[in-house]
Amino acid sequence: MKQLKFTGFIFFLCFLTESLTLPTQPQDVDNFSSTQKFIEENLEYITIIAFAQYVQEATFEEMEKLVKDMVEYKDRCMADKTLPECSKLPNNFLQEKMCAMEGLPQKHNFSHCCSKVGAERRLCFFYNKKADVGFLPPFPTLDPEEKCQSYESNRESLLNHFLYEVARRNPFVFAPTLLTVAAHFEEVAKSCCEEQNKVNCFQTRAIPVIQYLKAFSSYQKHVCGALLKFGTKVVHFIYIAVLSQKFPKIEFKELISLVEDISSNYEGCCEGDVVQCIRDTSKVMNHICSKQDSISSKIKECCEKKIPERGQCIINSNKDDRPKDLSLREAKFTDSENVCQERDADPDIFFAKFTFEYSRRHPDLSIPGLLRIVQIYKDLLRNCCNTENPPGCYRYAEDKFNETTEKSLKMVQQECKHFQNLGKDGLTYQYLIRLTKIAPQLSSEELVSLGKKMVTAFTTCCTLSEEFACVDNLADLVLGELCGVNENRTINPAVDHCCKTNFAFRRPCFESLKADKTYVPPPFSQDLFTFHADMCQSQNEELQRKTDRFLVNVVKLKHELTDEELKSLFTNFTNAVEKCCKAESPKVCFNEESPKIGN
């Protein structure tokens, strides 16, 4: 396999896709050719990602066979593009080959997808993806010395295995992101294998790569979930807000052109059409860089880079400076006598303009916060435009906006205060209890993961100057992950209501939830309160995982207990572990202490 040439082909818009059209302008032709060359050179990696995400249970050997078939397909089509099979879309051909692999559809339970065609088949493969990957074995790890020997002796095999293992555990992450992660992994391996202290090097340099993957995974699942549950209009407004904040000097007409470029036919990326996703990411970058003078003054150096590097450069660029002539508020949406008439003429354009003008004037607000303001404004006009004096009614809109923002701000301030008072561990236990009470149907692993991510939002943001937007944005991503990508995901009536009713007000909805009354706890099992000496051999991280799982399982079993009773029980558990691990015979100690914990 050729050198991986992908080092930064990513942007916060990367999951949105467009239908493939023939290039018409010289610049488009150059962009199309560069992207096509990149796809051809990295087809093996792209196939690994697609197959591992569609069929997560498949073995590495099964994946290798499909890669071989796809490379032969590429070679045939490059030699003779008139062959009938070469007119097929790559993703359709890939799924056909998967279905044709003898015994594979039956073995890995996707034969029902193979009986479908077109869009139905694509959606079937998408819905077959499993977000909870607890059924997979632990991620294989190599000693740093072994890893370096493997890299030096067979770099291709090491990278293939790495990409396969990462992709199957992250089925909703887009191909450009995974390719970037693989490129960063290779950079780490290349650098650390030359170091004396390889262990420390790998541990230190792997952290930002893992954080990068987690951040993009969370964001992509969040917006794809919004797409599937609420449709393209919500995604459209998300990106009007995002781009207006990042590029405040952009003209409205240009903004809408860019948003439409991003939003059209992006289902491919969310479904896992890796080739189309890469093509459209490149096209969006080309759009931005071809209009950079009217979009942003901060991306000139980024746009001078080659296609693979410029995406990451753009996402890391700062928000553009606010235009000096931009007033603090746009009066025409609250002071004009003709607001209702303008709304009625074209509601979508009217509210898009409002979102644009409000977002670029408020770079300090979160994206969910901005969408709440838009919803409040829509509701206000719906009422005001039916009164005898609409202008007298909507004149006080700014007060409503400020009131909504103040409520969100107080919620964040309260959460950050809890973090300061309880500390990271105390806040983790509080969120594990809360999440398990409102969504006990989720697996223990998923609840532990969501709890840790929610607490990470506070540990990351609560000391920053932009605390409000940071917490609100990250907490909303965690709730997006809880709600899931699949529109058919069901947890319980109350949670489903929050997930599916109103995207902008999802977080306030969750804040009001109480313990799920429809939940029936599992039968009591003394095994949950029986501990063994191996607890004392666990490393810090593994011990923390066991501790978190114990708390979640206790909440599931004793759902009727108050938070204080649960904390008391949990304190008994941690005290017993500490006491027994210091005892001369941990086994004897645990035998004596275990029965006391659950009582």
ROKE-186858 format. One record per residue (C-alpha): x, y, z; residue in one letter. Coordinates in steps of 0.001 Angstrom, whole numbers. Layout:
# ROKE-186858
xx,yy,zz,r
X,Y,Z,A
...
# end
This chain:
# ROKE-186858
xx,yy,zz,r
0,0,0,M
1241,3464,-834,K
2339,6039,1748,Q
-748,7429,3488,L
-1032,10886,2021,K
-3869,12054,4230,F
-2765,14332,7071,T
-5593,16771,7673,G
-8490,16335,5306,F
-11091,17455,7820,I
-13287,20387,8734,F
-16234,20913,11007,F
-18432,20483,7936,L
-16839,17273,6784,C
-19778,14982,7396,F
-21986,16766,4869,L
-22076,15426,1366,T
-23172,16481,-2099,E
-24231,14569,-5163,S
-21368,14145,-7593,L
-21534,16537,-10526,T
-19136,16992,-13386,L
-16722,19909,-12884,P
-17389,22912,-15087,T
-14814,25543,-14079,Q
-11017,25145,-14412,P
-10644,25422,-10639,Q
-13346,22771,-10176,D
-11556,20500,-12625,V
-8291,20870,-10707,D
-10031,20211,-7395,N
-11917,17213,-8794,F
-8740,15714,-10265,S
-6776,16151,-7035,S
-9519,14569,-4976,T
-9948,11679,-7409,Q
-6205,11024,-7324,K
-6254,11002,-3531,F
-9140,8483,-3490,I
-7383,6185,-5975,E
-4117,6287,-4033,E
-5828,5503,-716,N
-8529,3093,-1871,L
-7277,284,376,E
-7635,2428,3485,Y
-11023,3716,2357,I
-12279,142,1812,T
-11054,-932,5257,I
-13021,1913,6859,I
-16237,1198,4949,A
-16204,-2559,5533,F
-15169,-2379,9202,A
-17938,141,9918,Q
-20656,-1731,8024,Y
-19732,-5209,9350,V
-18109,-4608,12719,Q
-17921,-8318,13589,E
-15971,-9204,10423,A
-12454,-10564,10831,T
-9346,-8852,9513,F
-8891,-11701,7013,E
-12423,-11220,5645,E
-11707,-7532,5289,M
-8465,-8238,3402,E
-10375,-10255,792,K
-12745,-7351,119,L
-9825,-4916,-147,V
-8274,-7171,-2787,K
-11561,-7209,-4751,D
-11896,-3416,-4596,M
-8320,-2821,-5761,V
-8890,-5160,-8713,E
-12119,-3265,-9477,Y
-10235,52,-9447,K
-7507,-1338,-11739,D
-10076,-2702,-14213,R
-11945,607,-14364,C
-8783,2666,-14753,M
-7819,443,-17676,A
-11284,543,-19288,D
-13901,2966,-17961,K
-16526,1690,-20421,T
-16989,-1573,-18479,L
-20588,-1820,-17163,P
-19447,-2226,-13548,E
-17506,1058,-13734,C
-20707,3096,-14025,S
-21761,2022,-10522,K
-21282,4263,-7521,L
-18338,2957,-5438,P
-20448,2496,-2297,N
-23075,479,-4191,N
-20364,-1712,-5725,F
-18760,-2215,-2294,L
-22054,-3344,-771,Q
-22666,-5683,-3722,E
-19249,-7297,-3161,K
-19973,-7656,560,M
-23257,-9392,-212,C
-21551,-11672,-2736,A
-18910,-12933,-272,M
-19815,-16576,343,E
-21462,-17160,3723,G
-20545,-13702,5046,L
-24051,-12108,5083,P
-25442,-15066,7036,Q
-22453,-15293,9377,K
-22603,-11604,10336,H
-26366,-11101,10089,N
-26719,-8633,7216,F
-28365,-10882,4608,S
-31645,-8940,5072,H
-29846,-5854,3701,C
-28634,-7762,654,C
-32222,-8480,-372,S
-32842,-4738,-727,K
-31669,-2340,-3456,V
-30707,1313,-3813,G
-31468,3691,-967,A
-33236,969,1038,E
-30085,-1165,1033,R
-27881,1783,2019,R
-30161,2658,4932,L
-30343,-982,5991,C
-26548,-1190,6261,F
-26574,2087,8174,F
-29202,899,10685,Y
-27211,-2322,11114,N
-24347,-364,12681,K
-24002,-766,16449,K
-23021,2228,18575,A
-22490,79,21676,D
-19378,-1945,20793,V
-19252,-3978,24012,G
-19585,-7138,21892,F
-16089,-6553,20461,L
-12957,-7751,22273,P
-10791,-5126,24033,P
-8738,-2930,21709,F
-5525,-4882,21020,P
-2437,-3198,22422,T
1225,-3822,21698,L
4213,-3134,23862,D
5944,-1,22433,P
9013,-2050,21487,E
6829,-4581,19648,E
4903,-1752,18013,K
8114,-199,16702,C
9426,-3532,15437,Q
6126,-4120,13664,S
6188,-614,12166,Y
9746,-1018,10883,E
9260,-4542,9522,S
5723,-4192,8084,N
4392,-649,8262,R
1501,-1436,5912,E
161,-4276,8040,S
371,-2257,11265,L
-1546,689,9768,L
-4164,-1607,8222,N
-4770,-3344,11555,H
-4928,-2,13379,F
-7451,1493,10958,L
-9555,-1693,11008,Y
-9709,-1767,14828,E
-10475,1956,15147,V
-13117,1984,12378,A
-15109,-994,13698,R
-15263,642,17146,R
-16320,3986,15674,N
-18980,3051,13087,P
-20410,6565,12708,F
-17151,8500,12365,V
-16536,9823,8864,F
-13765,8545,6658,A
-11812,11849,6505,P
-11616,11887,10314,T
-10425,8273,10531,L
-7838,8845,7825,L
-6552,11853,9744,T
-6345,9758,12923,V
-4379,7066,11044,A
-1974,9680,9694,A
-1452,11120,13187,H
-885,7593,14535,F
1829,7043,11962,E
3451,10364,12871,E
3473,9300,16534,V
4930,5884,15693,A
7621,7354,13445,K
8677,9869,16089,S
8414,7704,19212,C
10263,4746,17709,C
13353,6967,17558,E
13075,7918,21243,E
14887,6268,24129,Q
11822,6290,26373,N
9260,4912,23925,K
6599,4182,26563,V
6432,7765,27792,N
6515,9121,24233,C
3591,6978,23049,F
1534,7749,26167,Q
2092,11500,25874,T
1682,11899,22116,R
-1306,9563,21814,A
-3474,11762,24060,I
-4240,14550,21518,P
-4932,11939,18802,V
-7462,10170,21038,I
-9033,13495,22015,Q
-9292,14461,18334,Y
-11092,11205,17506,L
-13480,11491,20461,K
-14336,15114,19705,A
-15121,14538,16034,F
-16929,11270,16743,S
-19210,13015,19224,S
-19887,15956,16912,Y
-20572,13869,13810,Q
-22958,11525,15625,K
-24691,14568,17106,H
-25420,16257,13785,V
-26268,13027,11956,C
-28732,12286,14770,G
-30228,15752,14231,A
-30529,15033,10514,L
-32278,11695,10945,L
-34605,12820,13743,K
-35424,16380,12648,F
-34576,16589,8937,G
-32379,18823,6833,T
-33902,22122,8008,K
-32444,21760,11519,V
-28994,20968,10117,V
-29367,23963,7817,H
-29944,26289,10777,F
-27126,24710,12799,I
-24711,25655,10059,Y
-26096,29144,9518,I
-25286,29738,13196,A
-21864,28018,13059,V
-20679,29836,9927,L
-22096,33220,10956,S
-20080,33068,14177,Q
-16879,31907,12489,K
-17157,34181,9430,F
-19067,37292,10668,P
-18188,39423,7639,K
-19624,36961,5105,I
-22534,38299,3043,E
-25877,36597,3609,F
-26173,35506,-23,K
-22738,33891,99,E
-23538,32257,3434,L
-26686,30621,2060,I
-24778,29445,-1011,S
-22165,27817,1231,L
-24730,26289,3591,V
-26649,24835,651,E
-23390,23516,-756,D
-22780,21811,2575,I
-26304,20644,3269,S
-27355,19152,-57,S
-27389,15375,-173,N
-25163,14970,2909,Y
-26929,11713,3763,E
-24050,9867,2085,G
-21549,10881,4756,C
-23921,10123,7616,C
-24764,6758,6023,E
-21098,5889,5567,G
-20556,6507,1829,D
-16840,7101,2332,V
-15880,8002,-1257,V
-18665,10554,-1640,Q
-17857,11983,1787,C
-14229,12628,800,I
-15240,14160,-2547,R
-17698,16529,-926,D
-15358,17566,1865,T
-12913,18634,-825,S
-15654,20475,-2690,K
-16692,22433,416,V
-13047,23403,1062,M
-12710,24537,-2518,N
-15864,26640,-2178,H
-14521,28369,940,I
-11059,29007,-477,C
-12336,30232,-3832,S
-14307,32945,-2004,K
-11931,33603,874,Q
-11776,37383,320,D
-15495,37663,1005,S
-15598,34944,3687,I
-12677,35389,6088,S
-9347,37140,6500,S
-8044,34314,8722,K
-7777,31502,6168,I
-5403,32847,3489,K
-2454,30702,4609,E
-4723,27672,4982,C
-5983,27993,1418,C
-2426,28094,78,E
-1880,24587,1412,K
-2576,21467,-623,K
-6016,19848,-396,I
-5145,17262,2241,P
-3701,19838,4683,E
-5985,22825,4312,R
-9073,21374,5991,G
-7448,20961,9384,Q
-5863,24394,9026,C
-9271,26012,8441,I
-10928,24348,11411,I
-8068,25485,13662,N
-8247,29070,12397,S
-9672,31695,14744,N
-13093,33254,14326,K
-12816,36235,12017,D
-12914,39729,13483,D
-16326,41283,13808,R
-16905,43983,11154,P
-16358,47442,12658,K
-19588,48792,11205,D
-21703,45952,12619,L
-24262,47390,15056,S
-24773,45725,18436,L
-28310,44706,17447,R
-30261,44383,14201,E
-33323,46550,14796,A
-35315,45499,11716,K
-36404,42245,13394,F
-37972,43992,16387,T
-38642,47635,15422,D
-39967,47387,11858,S
-43707,47737,11229,E
-43539,45079,8489,N
-41990,42106,10306,V
-45058,39890,9885,C
-45343,40658,6167,Q
-41645,39896,5616,E
-41973,36640,7528,R
-45016,35594,5531,D
-43346,36373,2185,A
-40668,33686,2721,D
-40458,32228,6257,P
-37313,30134,5618,D
-35286,33053,4245,I
-36636,35423,6916,F
-35591,33198,9832,F
-32312,32324,8119,A
-31533,36075,7952,K
-32469,36460,11607,F
-30199,33538,12599,T
-27351,35011,10539,F
-27668,38515,11988,E
-28103,37369,15590,Y
-25302,34757,15467,S
-22632,37014,14019,R
-23415,39610,16692,R
-23165,37014,19498,H
-19974,34940,19103,P
-20100,34339,22870,D
-23275,32219,22695,L
-23438,28463,22158,S
-24966,26969,19020,I
-27848,25393,21029,P
-28317,28773,22730,G
-28644,30519,19365,L
-31115,27916,18112,L
-33206,28460,21254,R
-33347,32187,20470,I
-34494,31394,16919,V
-37237,29118,18275,Q
-38339,31765,20804,I
-38530,34331,17988,Y
-40575,31991,15787,K
-43027,31308,18636,D
-43252,34998,19479,L
-44106,36011,15905,L
-46620,33191,15628,R
-48490,34810,18526,N
-47821,38482,17754,C
-48788,38343,14087,C
-52251,37183,15108,N
-52880,40151,17400,T
-54420,43539,16567,E
-51094,45323,17141,N
-48200,43057,16093,P
-45438,45727,16375,P
-46490,46498,19937,G
-46232,42775,20708,C
-42888,41840,19148,Y
-41197,45096,20198,R
-40183,43318,23407,Y
-38522,40400,21624,A
-35047,41342,22906,E
-36293,40931,26474,D
-37440,37397,25603,K
-34062,36627,24013,F
-32167,37906,27051,N
-34442,35955,29381,E
-33791,32724,27447,T
-30026,33281,27469,T
-30113,34136,31185,E
-31860,30839,31988,K
-29229,28880,30048,S
-26427,30879,31668,L
-27732,30209,35181,K
-27948,26499,34404,M
-24277,26453,33351,V
-23179,28548,36341,Q
-24976,26152,38685,Q
-23324,23143,37053,E
-19868,24728,37280,C
-20524,25567,40930,K
-21354,21892,41559,H
-18076,20951,39900,F
-16117,23356,42101,Q
-17855,22086,45263,N
-17877,18357,44517,L
-14676,17984,42516,G
-14328,15705,39497,K
-15026,12417,41341,D
-18020,13771,43238,G
-19549,15240,40082,L
-18926,11950,38217,T
-20874,10000,40833,Y
-23691,12565,40752,Q
-24025,12270,36960,Y
-23774,8479,36966,L
-26671,8363,39424,I
-28696,10952,37504,R
-28182,9420,34052,L
-28904,5898,35307,T
-32118,7049,36983,K
-33477,8783,33871,I
-32230,6156,31358,A
-31722,2837,33221,P
-32436,882,30030,Q
-28988,1804,28642,L
-26094,-593,29183,S
-23779,1,32139,S
-20858,674,29799,E
-22814,3297,27877,E
-23978,5050,31047,L
-20434,5139,32443,V
-19160,6553,29146,S
-21878,9243,29006,L
-21277,10216,32627,G
-17549,10627,32066,K
-18142,12702,28923,K
-20587,14985,30705,M
-18094,15587,33508,V
-15339,16210,30919,T
-17461,19086,29602,A
-17269,20754,33009,F
-13620,19983,33720,T
-12744,21353,30273,T
-14923,24459,30284,C
-15650,25682,33812,C
-12374,27599,34144,T
-12508,29220,30701,L
-13587,32782,29915,S
-16059,31389,27344,E
-17430,28998,30003,E
-21095,29319,28979,F
-20770,28497,25269,A
-18189,25786,25945,C
-20294,23900,28535,V
-23543,24278,26587,D
-21978,23064,23329,N
-20215,20052,24870,L
-23109,19012,27126,A
-25420,19121,24110,D
-23073,16748,22267,L
-23284,14257,25148,V
-27077,14366,25049,L
-26889,13890,21287,G
-24887,10730,21898,E
-27424,9540,24471,L
-30260,10110,21991,C
-28269,8243,19330,G
-27926,8537,15575,V
-30686,6104,14657,N
-34128,7717,14458,E
-35681,4428,15650,N
-33682,4304,18895,R
-36037,3998,21874,T
-34994,4286,25535,I
-38104,5189,27543,N
-41065,7548,26912,P
-39663,10542,28825,A
-36169,10353,27297,V
-37590,9692,23824,D
-39742,12814,24190,H
-36680,14978,24966,C
-34693,13404,22142,C
-37305,13830,19439,K
-39531,16805,20280,T
-37395,19948,19976,N
-33703,19938,19038,F
-32945,23421,20412,A
-34545,22797,23821,F
-33266,19258,24304,R
-30961,20163,27199,R
-33553,22096,29243,P
-35913,19146,28636,C
-33386,16686,30083,F
-32774,18955,33077,E
-36441,18580,34058,S
-36482,14755,33896,L
-37000,12638,37019,K
-36324,8939,37596,A
-38012,6725,34991,D
-41189,5319,36541,K
-41722,2749,33786,T
-38484,922,34639,Y
-38669,-2531,36223,V
-35388,-3348,38060,P
-33755,-6741,37526,P
-34126,-9414,40249,P
-31842,-8883,43258,F
-28481,-10631,42941,S
-26014,-10959,45809,Q
-23280,-11361,43163,D
-23359,-7594,42625,L
-22276,-7140,46257,F
-19687,-9914,46258,T
-16123,-8710,45765,F
-12848,-10514,45356,H
-9194,-9876,46003,A
-8567,-9149,42314,D
-10083,-5689,42971,M
-6809,-4879,44688,C
-4734,-5888,41651,Q
-6583,-3508,39348,S
-4656,-503,38086,Q
-6098,2939,38868,N
-7965,3260,35568,E
-9381,-277,35669,E
-10357,112,39337,L
-12184,3337,38462,Q
-14088,1544,35668,R
-15127,-1238,38062,K
-16164,1332,40659,T
-18249,3308,38144,D
-19922,140,36817,R
-20749,-942,40381,F
-22470,2391,41084,L
-24498,2217,37857,V
-25550,-1382,38542,N
-26576,-497,42106,V
-28764,2359,40817,V
-30360,-21,38305,K
-31020,-2623,41021,L
-32127,-232,43785,K
-33892,2309,41617,H
-36145,3460,44462,E
-33295,4700,46689,L
-32737,8428,47085,T
-29508,10016,45890,D
-28334,10333,49506,E
-29037,6644,50221,E
-27161,5661,47079,L
-24190,7842,48004,K
-24132,6256,51467,S
-24155,2753,49980,L
-21426,3741,47544,F
-19316,5179,50376,T
-19623,1827,52175,N
-18339,131,49037,F
-15309,2422,48571,T
-14449,2175,52279,N
-14623,-1626,52103,A
-12337,-1725,49054,V
-9826,572,50735,E
-9935,-1401,53987,K
-9684,-4867,52404,C
-6892,-3966,49993,C
-4800,-2945,53017,K
-5718,-6074,54992,A
-3359,-9002,55461,E
-5871,-11243,53683,S
-8019,-9241,51214,P
-10014,-12382,50411,K
-11090,-12957,54012,V
-11820,-9256,54434,C
-14008,-9088,51328,F
-15925,-12192,52475,N
-16723,-10387,55730,E
-17453,-6940,54291,E
-19337,-7787,51065,S
-22639,-8819,52734,P
-22719,-5533,54694,K
-22514,-3288,51605,I
-25896,-4064,50070,G
-27787,-3879,53362,N
# end
